[in-house]
Amino acid sequence: MADRTYLRFLLCGAIAAAGATTTAAASADTLRGLVGHRAVYEMTLADRSDRAEVVDVSGRLVYEFSGTVCDGFSSRFRLVTRLTNTDGRARVTDMRTSSFEDTRNRSFDFVNQNLVDGRTVEDTKGVARHEGEGTRVTVAGAAGAPLDLPATVRFPTEHMVDLIEAAKAGRSVAEIDLFDGSDGGHKVFRTTVVIGREQTGPDDTSDEPAVARSALAGGKRRWPVEISYFDRSKAEGDALPDYQLGFLVYETGLSRRLRLRYGDFAIAGRLSGLEPIAAGECR
């Protein structure tokens, strides 16, 4: 679990229908519908094949999302996981991210930290901006020129909006490039997304009772989503994704029933705590 992209994606889902456009009014409406919240997920081993080196997973993910269309949106998460392999050795990974996305000025500030067994393996701070016909990424302290990406690359909150709007429109498959500051601020993923049929009415939350106690999800529209991630730097003919992610997303931006598959094993995330974060006045 060296990559944090799946985390931000599962919490700020990301797709756009190929060839489709989104109106500014629709984007604004969807942004206003997002609800600030603090969610806690318990991470465990879901399944494994006989070939898998990982035999046990335990950990916790804490995620916070807040903001308004006027002021921008902030997110923070911390994931601590312990993976045990077949010879009994364990590795503890501690991933921390904070970011701010100004959806009006189309900019994205990010800070990513990653520790393995207490040793820092990544500490990145940067900013990305949509500028004219492209997207420019500048990483603090990095040598060389800024990284230039296509204008079509999406930031996390932009992805969240695209996901919810595509789901509402009844779209089922999409592909898009995602930038979230991973891998030292230089990695872009090509994603293939499949959206399931819309669910409404009573929601089965027996396995995640924290949802039943909250108004953030109750009675809201929701969709099952499956996403495959491909490293954009590799040839498009590469058949296997780096990993796959499944979750249930609500129109408020909440995600639950997480499942991350890394080839021979899969990790589940059960929502164990959920509370709202009040938004300020949008003037």
N, C-alpha and C positions, 0 to 999 in steps of 0.2 A: 504493500500500500504506500508506495513512494510518491504517488501523484495525488494532488489535491483537487484536480479539475472536477472529478466526479462529485465531490462534496458541494462545491458551489453550484454545479449543475443540478443536483438533486434538490437543492434548496431554492434555486433561481432558475427553473427550467428554461430550456433554450431551443426554439426552432423557429423557422419561417418557411412558409410554403414556397416551393420553387416557382419562380416566375410571378408570384403574387405580390401585391403592394398593400400597405396598411395606411389608412387615413390618419391624419394628425388627430382628428376628433376621436377616432376609435382608440388610439394609443392613450390619449389623455383620460378617457373614460376607464380604460383598464388600469392605468396607473392609479387613478383615484380609488379603485376598488381593492387595491392591495392593502393588507392589514398588517401593521407592525406586530411582531410577536417574538417570544423567546421559546424555543423548542429544545427538548432534551431527548436524545435517542440512545438506546442501549444497543451496542453493536455485538453480535455473536456470529459464530460460524453457522451458516445455513445448511450447506452440504459440501461434500468433497468427493472426488473420485479416488480410486486406488492409487493413482499416479501422483496425487497432490502431496507436496512436502508439508503443507500446513495442516495441522491436526486439531488446533484449537484457536479461537479468537475471542477476546473479550475487550470491552472498551466503552467509551461514552463520547458522544458528540453533543456539544452545546452550541446552538445557533441563535443569533439575534438579528432581526431585520426591522428597520424603522425609517421614517421619513415621509416627505410629501412631494407632490409634483413641484411645488414652489421652491422648496429648500433642498431637494435632492434626497437620495436614499443611501443609508449606511447599512453595512452588514458586518458582523463579526462572528467567527466561529472558532472553536477549539475542539480538536479530536485527539483523544489519547487512546491508542490501541496496543494490545499485547498479543503478538502472534507467536505460537509455539509450533515448532517443526517436529518431524518424525524422530529426531534424536534427542528430543526433550529440551532443546535450547529455545529460549524466548527472546524476542526483540520488541522493545517498546518504542513506538513512534508517537511523537507529539507534534501535531500540525496546528498552526495558528495563522489566521488571516483576518485582516480588517481592510475594509474598502469603502470608498464613497463614490457614488455615481451621480453626476449632474446631468439629468436627462434633458434639460433645456439647452445646455451648452455642449452636450455630447462629449463629456469627458469622464474618465475613470481613473481614480487614484487607488493604488493598492499597496499593501504591505504583507509579505508572505514570510513566514518562518517555519522551519522544519527541523526537529531534533530527533535523533535516533540514539536510544540508550544514553540520553543526556548530552550528546554531542551535536552541536549545530552543523547541519549539512546544507542549509539554505537560509539566507537572510536578505530578502529582496524588497526594495522600495522603488516604485515607479509611477508613471502617469501615461495614459493613452488618450488620444483625442482624435475624433473624426474631423479631418480638415480637408475641405474641398473634395477632391476626387480620391482621397485615400485616408488611411488611419496611421498616425505616427505614435510610436511607443518610445518613451525615454526612461531608461533605468538609471537610478542614482548610482554614481560611482563606476558605471560601466564604461569601458574604453571603446572608442570608435563612434561611428555615427548612429543616430537614432534608428530604430527599426521601422521600416515603412511596410504597411500591410494594405490590402484592398479595403475600399470603403465599405464593402459588404460584410466585413468581420463584425460580429456583434459582441457587446459587453453583457455582463450578467443580467442586469435589470431589463435591458432591451430584450434579452432572450426570454425572460419571464413574461414580458408583455406579448412577444411573438407566440410563445407557447399557448398562453391562455386564449389569445385571439384565434389562433389556428384551430384549437380545440372547439371553441364556440362555433366556428364556421363549418365544423364537421369534416375537416381535412384529416387524412389518415397517415400520410407519409410525407416527409420533408428532409432536405439536406441543407446544412449550413455550416459555415466556419465559425468557431468560437474562440475568443481571446479572453482569458481571465487572469493573466499574470503568472501562470504556472511556469515551472522550469526556468527560473531566473528572468521571467518576463519575455521569453523568446519562443514560447511554444504556442502553436495554433492547432486546434483539433478540427478535423472534418467529421461531422456527425450525421448519422442516419437515424431518423426518429420515426417511430410508429406510435400513433395515438389510437387508443381503443374507444369503444362506444361510450358516450356520455352516460353518467349515472346521476340519478336524482332521487329524491324521496328518502326514506329511512336508510341510514348508513350503519353497516355492521361494524361496530367499533369494539367488539368484545375482546379482541386481542390487544387493543390500545385504548383502555378506558379513559386516558387523559383527554382524548378527543371528545368523548361523550360529555365530559364536564365543561367543555369550552364552547362558546358561541362562534368561534372562528371557523368551524367546519360544519356544524349542524345544519342540515337542510340546504347546504350549498351545492352547486353544480361541481362535478368532479370527473376526472378522466384517468384511466390507467395509461401509463406511458412507458415505452421501452426505447432506450437510446444505445446505439453502438458508437464508440469513439475510435477514430482512426488518426494516426499521426499524420498531419498534413505534409510533413517533410518527406514522407515515404511515397512511393509510386502508388497511383490510385488503383492499380491492379492487385495490390496486396489484399488478400481475401479476408484475413482475420483481423478483427478489431483489437485494440489494446485492452479494452474491457467493455463490459455492457452494464447498463444501469436500468432498473425498473423501479417505478414508484407510482403512487396515486397522488395527483395534483388537484387542488381545489382552486376555484376562481379567486379566492382571497390571497393566493400565493403559498398557502400551506402545503407541505408534502408529507406523506407518511407511507407505511408499508414499503420501506426501502429494501432493495436487493441489488447488490453489486457483485457481478461475476467476473472473476479473473481466471479464465480458462478452466483449470481443474478444481477450483473451489469458489464458493460464493459466500458473501457476508450479508447478514440481515440487520436492518436497523429498525428497532421497535420504538415508537414514540411513547415515552414514559412521563413526560411533563410538558405542559403547554400553558402559556399565559400571554395575555395581550400586552402590547406596548402602545401607550397613548400617543397619537400624532398631534403635532402642533397645529395652529391655525394656518391655513393656506390662504394668504392674502393676495 
